Amino acid sequence: MVRFGPAGNSSLFYDEGFKSSLEIPKFLKEKGLTAYEYQCGRGVRVKEDFCLQLKEASEENDILLSIHSPYFINLASEDKEKLEKSFNHIEKSLWAAEKMGAKVIVVHPGSIIKGKPRTESLDRAKSFLEEVLDKTKNYKDIKIGLETMGKVNQLGSLDEVLSLCLLSNRLKPVIDFGHLHARDGGLFNKKEEFIRVLEKIGEVLGEERLRDIHIHFSPIEYTQGGEKKHRTFDEREFGPRFEDFAPLIFKYNLSSVIISESQDKQTEDAILMKDIYNSLKGGV
């Protein structure tokens, strides 16, 4: 089953009179959506009671939750204090995910070390992740999702994310096609370019883990350095386009959660993606 939903609460949620994130499951069900990525980008600041209430509301409305962990995480930092803080952010995200019933936490790998080979940053990230995995064994049923990143100076190319995910089945690739589009200077405007990504994931991690990838999808504006700003599907001058990717969901038998991160219109664009997907059922 493929599920679609937004990252956080869109403007539409508030325009329709909703106020609390505890109301988001009901709102999303009414829109025909089945997933939601709770945003903890500025820190995990939720209390247990809130998490339990959100879990109950999500189960009642068949909404599958994931959590976006704080942006401050850097897996490759050379600073021990920053690594400790990164671990705390991950551990708090796992705690919140367990209480909410979320199955995945999404983590930004962080920045590369300036002036040194990228491989050194990757090696440091691997070493730190092994430590994280060892210290968080109590959360073994929650996947730590490693996201492909949109800026060239960030750790998080497709190859880097897949290399990290080889460490453990607890690590899950989060494929952000908008980020890859920006990072690679405008690729992913053709079906063949999406195919290369999916084939690479299958080759490195195997078909079972390919089918279960977590996906972020939204058009994006970029510069020479990569990601600049998330856009919407209404702005047709920006890629990538979901209609180019959607047939491959069937070709590769994906059972992914697909999250829209479109600027302020993530609910509407999640609905659009779901409608494109449904229009292809039986015809691919």
C-alpha angles and dihedrals in degrees: 000000000000115000128200130198147133134274103240128328118323126213088257090064091059095037089060091055102261118138114170127061086228085074094053097090092057091045092050094047089053088054092050094250125136108190139058133185110209111215121232095157093132095043141304100277102156127120125225094248092055091049093051092048091050090049091052093047092047093050091048091053098037095244116154111215133214128172130225107218124220118294091228094079116116115178093188102047118139090208113093092205091054090048090052090051090048090053091050091052091051093046092049090048090052090049092051091045091053092050092046095044091242116159100203138036114202115221130189107221092218136225131328119247108263117242095012134094115276088236090068091057090047092050092049090049091052092051092049093046091053088056091047092050091050094050096045101050089127088070096051093133093061117079121226103222117209112205129216106237133224104221126074093225091057126090104242116088114149091258092049094050092048091048090054092046090057088072094075145350086238087072115082128193113239104200111203104189092188090057092047090049091054095041093051096047100255106329122147098067091117133057090236091062092054090047091057090056094049093045090051092052091050092048094050103035104019133249096283094058090042091058090053101049118138111233135205115192131180139125113264140195115224144182133201089285093052132247118040108160140347114245136186135254089249087069096073095181088074127074162248103061121209094214088067091054103037098081089058091063086071096037092056096033093235120188094189135150106237115202125194117219096177114150108271091327101074093126094051092046092047087055090048091053091048090050092050090049093048092048089060097050110118092007101078 
